Amino acid sequence: MKTNPDLSRAQWVKSSYSGNGGMNCVEWAPAFVPAGVVPVRDSKAPSGPALTFTPQAWGDFVRAVAGGEFGEV
């Protein structure tokens, strides 16, 4: 995992998996992926912290969620 990337100019995109009419939205900044990091944040707290993952770790997490490893989503 890359540490402390400068996300001040990040262009955030709402996940296509966010639902409930915008109440539970996850955003990510795709421009950082080629640099080896996937920043993710809660759209309801845009000035709050962002988590960063390697593309591999993020892909593993998304596959686990889609596969039901964490229960019903």
N, C-alpha and C positions, 0 to 999 in steps of 0.2 A: 504494500500500500504506500502510495506517495504521501508525504506529510505536508501539511499546510500549504496547499496550492492557493494562489491568489484568485479568489472567486469574485472579486469586486466588479469585474466586467462580464461575468458569466451571463449568458442568454439562457434563461431557464425555460424548460418545456414541460408541460403537464403530461404525466404518464397517461398513455391510452388505457391503462388498467384502472385509473382512478374513477371512482363511481360515486353514487349517492348524490347526484346533482351538484357536485363540487364540494361536498362536505368533507371527504376524505381524500385529499389530493396529494400525491407525491410528485415532485418536480425533479428533473435532472438536467444537467448541462452537457449536451452531447459534444460540444466542441472540445472538451477536455479528454475525451476517450482516446484520440490518437496519441496523446501525451501519457497514456497509461493510467488514467484515473477516471472514475465515474462519480461525480459529486451528486448527492441526493439530499433533498430537504423537504420539509413540510410546507406546503403552499400557504397554510394559515399563519405561518411564522417566518416570513421571508427574511427578516433581519436576525433570525435565530441561527443556530449552528447548522452546518451541513455535514453529513457523513460522507466519507470518501472511500471508495472501493477500487480494487483492481478490476479491470474488465472481466477477468476470469471469476473472481469472487462474486461480482454482481450477477453474472450469468448463472452461476451455480445457485445463488439465492432465488433468482426469478424462476428457474426450473423447479426448484424445490417447492416454491409457493404454487406454481401451476400444477405440480404433481400432487398437491394436497398434503404435503408433509407437515404442515402447520395447522391442519384442520380446514374447515370451510372458510373461504375468503369472501 
